[in-house]
Amino acid sequence: MVDLRATSVALTTSDVVMLASVAKRQPPSQRAIVTANDADCGVMCMLELKAGGGLRGYGVFRTIDEACVWLGNAACA
């Protein structure tokens, strides 16, 4: 889980494309990303979409509870 609620995402579109490309070559895993605002959510959703089809899955959420459920561990919240 990546908790970005206390920060801002400073990634460009090129950064997101590069991260997605790297993610597609990584071992299978899941990454839940929690954001606090619309702008960061949009950037992270772009990563989620661009990395789709790879072995590393991304899910973008607004709450820790939602992220934990998606990760399959509702108790982690």
The 8 nearest C-alpha neighbors of each residue, nearest first, counted from 0:
[[1, 31, 30, 32, 2, 66, 33, 67],
 [0, 2, 32, 31, 3, 33, 30, 34],
 [1, 3, 33, 4, 32, 0, 34, 5],
 [4, 2, 34, 6, 5, 33, 1, 7],
 [5, 3, 35, 34, 6, 2, 33, 7],
 [6, 4, 3, 7, 35, 2, 34, 33],
 [7, 5, 3, 4, 8, 35, 34, 2],
 [8, 6, 9, 39, 3, 5, 4, 36],
 [7, 9, 39, 10, 6, 42, 3, 38],
 [8, 10, 7, 11, 39, 42, 14, 6],
 [11, 9, 14, 8, 15, 12, 42, 13],
 [10, 12, 14, 13, 15, 9, 42, 16],
 [11, 13, 15, 14, 16, 10, 42, 45],
 [12, 14, 16, 11, 15, 17, 10, 18],
 [15, 13, 11, 17, 12, 16, 10, 18],
 [14, 16, 18, 12, 17, 13, 46, 19],
 [17, 15, 13, 19, 14, 18, 20, 12],
 [16, 18, 20, 14, 15, 19, 13, 21],
 [19, 17, 15, 21, 20, 16, 22, 14],
 [20, 18, 50, 22, 16, 21, 17, 49],
 [19, 21, 17, 23, 18, 22, 16, 50],
 [20, 22, 18, 19, 23, 24, 17, 25],
 [23, 21, 19, 25, 24, 20, 55, 18],
 [22, 24, 53, 20, 21, 25, 54, 50],
 [23, 25, 22, 21, 26, 20, 53, 54],
 [26, 24, 22, 23, 55, 27, 54, 21],
 [27, 25, 54, 28, 55, 24, 23, 22],
 [28, 26, 54, 55, 25, 29, 56, 53],
 [29, 27, 55, 56, 26, 54, 30, 25],
 [28, 30, 56, 55, 57, 31, 70, 27],
 [31, 29, 57, 0, 56, 32, 58, 28],
 [30, 32, 0, 58, 66, 57, 59, 1],
 [33, 31, 1, 59, 0, 2, 60, 58],
 [32, 34, 60, 2, 61, 3, 59, 62],
 [35, 33, 4, 3, 61, 40, 36, 39],
 [34, 36, 4, 61, 33, 3, 37, 39],
 [35, 37, 39, 38, 34, 40, 4, 61],
 [36, 38, 40, 39, 41, 35, 34, 42],
 [39, 37, 41, 40, 36, 42, 8, 7],
 [40, 38, 42, 41, 37, 8, 36, 43],
 [39, 41, 37, 43, 38, 42, 34, 44],
 [42, 40, 44, 38, 39, 43, 37, 45],
 [43, 41, 45, 39, 44, 40, 38, 46],
 [42, 44, 46, 40, 45, 41, 39, 47],
 [45, 43, 47, 41, 46, 42, 40, 59],
 [44, 46, 42, 48, 43, 47, 49, 41],
 [47, 45, 43, 49, 44, 48, 15, 50],
 [46, 48, 44, 57, 45, 50, 49, 51],
 [47, 49, 45, 51, 46, 50, 44, 57],
 [48, 50, 46, 51, 19, 47, 45, 16],
 [51, 49, 19, 47, 48, 46, 53, 23],
 [52, 50, 48, 53, 49, 47, 56, 57],
 [51, 53, 50, 54, 23, 56, 55, 49],
 [54, 52, 23, 51, 55, 50, 22, 56],
 [53, 55, 27, 23, 56, 26, 28, 25],
 [56, 54, 28, 27, 53, 29, 22, 23],
 [55, 57, 29, 30, 54, 28, 58, 51],
 [58, 56, 30, 47, 31, 29, 59, 55],
 [57, 59, 31, 32, 47, 30, 60, 56],
 [60, 58, 32, 33, 31, 44, 43, 57],
 [61, 59, 33, 62, 66, 32, 65, 34],
 [60, 62, 33, 34, 35, 63, 59, 65],
 [63, 61, 64, 65, 60, 33, 66, 34],
 [62, 64, 66, 65, 76, 67, 33, 61],
 [63, 65, 67, 76, 62, 66, 68, 73],
 [66, 64, 68, 62, 67, 63, 69, 60],
 [65, 67, 63, 69, 64, 68, 31, 60],
 [68, 66, 73, 70, 72, 64, 69, 65],
 [67, 69, 73, 71, 65, 70, 66, 72],
 [70, 68, 66, 71, 67, 65, 72, 31],
 [71, 69, 67, 68, 72, 66, 31, 29],
 [72, 70, 68, 69, 73, 67, 66, 74],
 [71, 73, 67, 74, 68, 70, 75, 69],
 [72, 74, 68, 67, 75, 71, 76, 64],
 [73, 75, 72, 76, 67, 68, 64, 71],
 [76, 74, 73, 72, 67, 64, 63, 68],
 [75, 64, 74, 63, 67, 73, 72, 66]]
